[in-house]
């Protein structure tokens, strides 16, 4: 090997060592795919663990409704809300586990039947995840954090099972009232039909004829899931929790109102309520109008608000 080749080789080796050293110093957490086998399926998720030998608290994330994945994204949106929140908490020495709901996998299977889904399926899934990490004994405490629909799932799964509960943009009213309000705001001419359909579902009656404009929301195959969901009142459920509770809502949330957060607080006066100015439903700062708000749902580079990370960190530190 001539001297020029030796110099080139040494240069590349030194360059690699420097890059490795910088990466090692800056990497404050270990991120790995983490599979949990439960009684009904396998749950695929991501475990984020800060680089430390100490036992740390673990927050299990529960995503919102629909096909929302572990990062807070779906087929229609990409904003990395849950991913960025997990990384922000890792910087504060808080471990997190975020996962893809089993429906994201099972819905792709041959023979999948949508009408077999029930709200309680998600609750049982989370309960088994909690038991898995309890048996693991790698963490000092376990918290459930539910976003949007995930808030009610977490409330139901948290009873006598975890050390604390965090609700972000969780509804304080039953889902039929939320749906009616959203329809009234977006398509008021469909409000009366919506109320009638929901009244039948509350009586556990399947509605055969649906206005074409409402098919996506009330198609026959999804009605059993709505029937199982509609019977839960978030205020009644959160009132029964005897663990530390943090309720968070943003003032620019287009989907869940500040009033909902206040209703949850009223139902459990021991809970801590934090309202974050200008935060929207996916934890992003919105200073402009509704157009800016809607665009943020497909901006995967926009960070989550630091105030959210600070609020969760402060709450958890109080318990440890």
SULBEL-V721418 format. One record per residue. N is the residue number from 1. RES is the residue in one letter. OMEGA is omega in degrees with one decimal (* if undefined). Layout:
# SULBEL-V721418
N,RES,OMEGA ; N,RES,OMEGA
This chain:
# SULBEL-V721418
1,X,-178.9 ; 2,X,-173.9 ; 3,X,-179.9 ; 4,X,179.2 ; 5,X,179.3 ; 6,X,-179.3 ; 7,X,179.2 ; 8,X,180.0 ; 9,X,179.6 ; 10,X,179.7 ; 11,X,180.0 ; 12,X,179.1 ; 13,X,179.0 ; 14,X,179.6 ; 15,X,179.4 ; 16,X,-178.9 ; 17,X,-179.6 ; 18,X,179.3 ; 19,X,179.2 ; 20,X,-178.6 ; 21,X,179.8 ; 22,X,179.4 ; 23,X,-178.9 ; 24,X,-178.8 ; 25,X,-175.1 ; 26,X,-176.8 ; 27,X,-175.0 ; 28,X,178.5 ; 29,X,174.5 ; 30,X,-179.6 ; 31,X,-180.0 ; 32,X,172.6 ; 33,X,-173.9 ; 34,X,-177.6 ; 35,X,177.5 ; 36,X,177.9 ; 37,X,176.8 ; 38,X,-172.1 ; 39,X,-174.6 ; 40,X,-174.7 ; 41,X,172.8 ; 42,X,-179.8 ; 43,X,179.3 ; 44,X,-178.1 ; 45,X,179.1 ; 46,X,177.6 ; 47,X,178.3 ; 48,X,-176.4 ; 49,X,176.5 ; 50,X,-179.5 ; 51,X,177.7 ; 52,X,178.8 ; 53,X,179.9 ; 54,X,171.0 ; 55,X,-176.2 ; 56,X,174.4 ; 57,X,177.9 ; 58,X,174.2 ; 59,X,176.7 ; 60,X,-179.1 ; 61,X,172.9 ; 62,X,-174.4 ; 63,X,-178.7 ; 64,X,-172.0 ; 65,X,176.8 ; 66,X,-176.0 ; 67,X,179.1 ; 68,X,-176.4 ; 69,X,-174.6 ; 70,X,-178.1 ; 71,X,-178.2 ; 72,X,-177.6 ; 73,X,176.3 ; 74,X,179.2 ; 75,X,-176.5 ; 76,X,-175.9 ; 77,X,172.8 ; 78,X,-176.6 ; 79,X,177.0 ; 80,X,-175.9 ; 81,X,-177.9 ; 82,X,177.5 ; 83,X,-178.6 ; 84,X,178.3 ; 85,X,178.6 ; 86,X,179.9 ; 87,X,177.7 ; 88,X,177.7 ; 89,X,176.6 ; 90,X,177.0 ; 91,X,-179.6 ; 92,X,178.8 ; 93,X,175.3 ; 94,X,178.9 ; 95,X,179.8 ; 96,X,171.3 ; 97,X,176.9 ; 98,X,-169.7 ; 99,X,173.0 ; 100,X,176.7 ; 101,X,-175.4 ; 102,X,179.8 ; 103,X,180.0 ; 104,X,178.7 ; 105,X,-174.1 ; 106,X,-179.5 ; 107,X,179.1 ; 108,X,-178.1 ; 109,X,175.7 ; 110,X,178.7 ; 111,X,178.8 ; 112,X,179.4 ; 113,X,-178.0 ; 114,X,-176.5 ; 115,X,177.3 ; 116,X,-176.7 ; 117,X,175.6 ; 118,X,179.6 ; 119,X,-178.2 ; 120,X,178.2 ; 121,X,180.0 ; 122,X,179.9 ; 123,X,-179.7 ; 124,X,177.5 ; 125,X,-179.5 ; 126,X,178.1 ; 127,X,-180.0 ; 128,X,175.5 ; 129,X,178.6 ; 130,X,-179.9 ; 131,X,178.0 ; 132,X,-176.7 ; 133,X,173.8 ; 134,X,178.9 ; 135,X,179.3 ; 136,X,176.6 ; 137,X,179.0 ; 138,X,-173.4 ; 139,X,-175.9 ; 140,X,178.5 ; 141,X,-179.7 ; 142,X,179.1 ; 143,X,171.7 ; 144,X,175.7 ; 145,X,-179.1 ; 146,X,178.5 ; 147,X,177.2 ; 148,X,177.6 ; 149,X,179.6 ; 150,X,178.0 ; 151,X,179.4 ; 152,X,176.1 ; 153,X,-178.9 ; 154,X,178.2 ; 155,X,-177.3 ; 156,X,-178.8 ; 157,X,-172.4 ; 158,X,-173.0 ; 159,X,177.2 ; 160,X,-173.6 ; 161,X,-174.2 ; 162,X,-175.9 ; 163,X,179.1 ; 164,X,-176.6 ; 165,X,178.1 ; 166,X,177.3 ; 167,X,173.7 ; 168,X,179.8 ; 169,X,178.5 ; 170,X,179.3 ; 171,X,175.9 ; 172,X,-178.8 ; 173,X,177.2 ; 174,X,-172.9 ; 175,X,179.9 ; 176,X,178.0 ; 177,X,178.7 ; 178,X,-179.7 ; 179,X,179.6 ; 180,X,-179.7 ; 181,X,-179.5 ; 182,X,177.6 ; 183,X,179.7 ; 184,X,-178.5 ; 185,X,-173.9 ; 186,X,-178.6 ; 187,X,-173.9 ; 188,X,180.0 ; 189,X,179.1 ; 190,X,-174.2 ; 191,X,-175.7 ; 192,X,178.4 ; 193,X,179.3 ; 194,X,179.7 ; 195,X,-178.9 ; 196,X,179.5 ; 197,X,-178.5 ; 198,X,177.2 ; 199,X,177.5 ; 200,X,-179.8 ; 201,X,177.0 ; 202,X,176.6 ; 203,X,-179.5 ; 204,X,177.9 ; 205,X,176.0 ; 206,X,-179.7 ; 207,X,-174.2 ; 208,X,-176.3 ; 209,X,-177.2 ; 210,X,173.7 ; 211,X,-179.3 ; 212,X,179.0 ; 213,X,-176.8 ; 214,X,-177.0 ; 215,X,-177.4 ; 216,X,-177.3 ; 217,X,-172.1 ; 218,X,179.1 ; 219,X,-171.6 ; 220,X,-175.9 ; 221,X,-179.7 ; 222,X,-177.7 ; 223,X,176.7 ; 224,X,177.3 ; 225,X,178.7 ; 226,X,177.6 ; 227,X,-179.3 ; 228,X,-178.2 ; 229,X,-170.0 ; 230,X,-175.7 ; 231,X,-178.3 ; 232,X,175.9 ; 233,X,-175.8 ; 234,X,179.9 ; 235,X,179.8 ; 236,X,-177.2 ; 237,X,-178.0 ; 238,X,178.1 ; 239,X,-176.4 ; 240,X,-178.2 ; 241,X,179.6 ; 242,X,-179.2 ; 243,X,175.5 ; 244,X,-175.9 ; 245,X,173.0 ; 246,X,179.3 ; 247,X,-177.0 ; 248,X,172.9 ; 249,X,177.0 ; 250,X,-178.7 ; 251,X,178.3 ; 252,X,179.7 ; 253,X,-179.1 ; 254,X,-172.7 ; 255,X,-179.7 ; 256,X,-173.5 ; 257,X,173.2 ; 258,X,179.4 ; 259,X,178.9 ; 260,X,178.2 ; 261,X,179.6 ; 262,X,177.3 ; 263,X,176.8 ; 264,X,178.8 ; 265,X,178.9 ; 266,X,-177.8 ; 267,X,177.3 ; 268,X,-171.8 ; 269,X,177.6 ; 270,X,-178.3 ; 271,X,175.3 ; 272,X,-179.7 ; 273,X,177.4 ; 274,X,174.7 ; 275,X,-175.2 ; 276,X,-178.7 ; 277,X,174.6 ; 278,X,175.7 ; 279,X,179.3 ; 280,X,-172.7 ; 281,X,-178.6 ; 282,X,168.7 ; 283,X,-177.4 ; 284,X,-179.7 ; 285,X,-179.3 ; 286,X,-179.7 ; 287,X,-177.5 ; 288,X,-173.3 ; 289,X,-176.8 ; 290,X,178.9 ; 291,X,177.2 ; 292,X,-179.4 ; 293,X,-178.8 ; 294,X,179.9 ; 295,X,-177.6 ; 296,X,-179.1 ; 297,X,178.0 ; 298,X,174.2 ; 299,X,-174.8 ; 300,X,-178.4 ; 301,X,-178.2 ; 302,X,-176.3 ; 303,X,173.0 ; 304,X,-175.8 ; 305,X,179.2 ; 306,X,-179.5 ; 307,X,178.2 ; 308,X,179.1 ; 309,X,-179.2 ; 310,X,-178.1 ; 311,X,179.9 ; 312,X,179.4 ; 313,X,179.7 ; 314,X,179.6 ; 315,X,-178.4 ; 316,X,179.7 ; 317,X,178.1 ; 318,X,-176.4 ; 319,X,-174.9 ; 320,X,*
